[in-house]
Amino acid sequence: MAEHLRPSIVVLNGPNLNLLGEREPHLYGHATLDDVEAMCREAAERGGHDLDFRQTNHEGVMIDWIQEVRHTADGVVINAAGWTHTSVAIRDALSNVEGTIVEVHITDIHAREEFRRQSFISDVADHVVVGHGVRGYVEAVDLVISREGVPRHH
C-alpha cells in the first residue's frame, strides 16, 4: 500500500478540538490536543509507525487531507467532532481511503444529545472507539497497527 520506509498513521481532528483541555472539561477532560498528539506519537513509535497529526476547523481542509492520504496512509484515525453528525462529504472522502479507518470520539456520542447519536462515518470505518476519553486515541492507533495487512471490508 504505502511506499515509504515505515508505515504511517494519520490522525485527523475536526472542529473545536484545538480547544481540548479548556472547552467543557467536565465532558472532555483536561488533556490538551498536544497531550493527545504526544500519546499517539508514543503509541505509533512503539508499533514502528510514523505519525502525522492534524487539526482543522475547516471542512474543506479536512476533505483535502483525507484525499491527500487516501492511497498512502496505512491507517487514518479520525475524530471528525461535530462533522461526524453532519458531513456526508467527509464520509464520502473516507470511503476512498485504502488503509484502515478508525473513528474515535472522546465522549460516548450514543449517550449524549439525540443529534450526536447518528454518525455518518461509522459505516465506512473499520473500528469505532467512543467514550474512552483521550486514551481512545491510543486505542485507535493500536487498532490500526494490529490490522496491518488486513484488507478493508468495503
N, C-alpha and C positions, 0 to 999 in steps of 0.2 A: 504494500500500500504506500506508505510514506517512504521517500527516497532520501533519507538522511541517516547519519550515523546512529543516533539514538532515537527511539520512538518518542513522540511528542503528545502532550495532552494540552488542550486549550481550555481554559476556564473563562467563561463569558458571564459577566454580571450586568444586569439591567438597571433600570432607573431607581434612583434613591439609595442604591446600595453603597454609594460613596459616602453616605451619612451613617453607615453602620457604626454602632458604638455610641451615637448621640441621638439617633432617631428612635423613639419608642423603645428604650432599653428594657422595659418590662416585657416586651414581646421578643426582641431580637438580641438582647444581652448587651454586654459592654465591649465585646471584642470589636476591633475596627476591621475594615477591609484589608489593611496592611497586615493585621494579625492573621486573617484568613489566608492571604497570599502566602505568608511565611509557613503556615501549617500545610498548605497544598504543595508548596515547593519542597518541603521536607519529605512528604509522602511520595511525591514523584521521584525525587532523588533516590529515596530508599528502594524504589522499584526500577531504577535505571532509566527513568524517563526525563526528558526536558519538559519544562512547563512554560506556557505562555498565558499570562493572567491579565484580563482586560475588564474595564467597566465603562459603560456609556449610558447617558440619559437620552440618547437619540436613536429611535427605532431603525432608521435607515442605516446608521452606522453599524448597528448590531447585525442587520441583514447582510451588509457588505462583508463584515468579519466572518460570518458563517459561510458565505460563498467563497471567501478567500481561502479558508482552511478545509473545505469540503472533501478535497482529494488528498490532502497531505497530513492532516492530524490523525493520529491513531485513536484519539478519543476527544470528544467535546463534552465538558461538564458545563451545564448552563443553568443559571438562576435568572430567568427572564423577569423575575419580580412581577410587577403589575401587568406586563405584556403577556404573561402566562395565560391570563383570562381574557385577553382581547385581540391578540395578534395572530391571525391566520397567516399573515405574510412571514412571520418568524417560523411558524410551524412548517410552512411550505419550504423555506430555505433549509431547515433542518432535515427535511425528508430527502435531501440530496447529499447529505453527509455520508461518506463511506465508512468512517470509523464508528466506534461505539459512542452512543449518546446517553448521558446520564443527566436527567432533570433533577435539580436539587432546590429545596426550599428550607429555610431556617425554621420556620414555624410549620405546624400541621395545617396546611391550607384547607383540609377537609373538615376541620373543627372550628373554622373561623366563619366570617360572614358568608352568606349564601353565594354571593357573586364570586368569591375566591375558590369555590369548590370545583369549578369547571376549569380544566387545563386543556388548552389547545395543543400542548406539547407532548403530553403523556403517551399518546398513541404512536408517536414516532420515536420515542425514547426506548432504549433497551432496558433501562432501570429508572426508577423514580425513588428519591430519598426525600422524605418530608418529616419535619418535626424533630430532627435530631440536633437542633442548634447548629452552630458553625462547624461542629465536628462532622456534620453531614457532608461537608465538602470533602473532608479527608476520606470518608467512606466512599464518596463518588469517585475520587481519584483512584482509590484501591479497586473499585469495581472495574474501571477502565483497564487497569493493569491486569486484573485477573481474567479479562475477556480477550486478551491479545490472541490473535489468530482465530478467534471465533467469528464466523460470518454473521453479518447483520441479518435480522429476521424479517426485514421488509424490503 
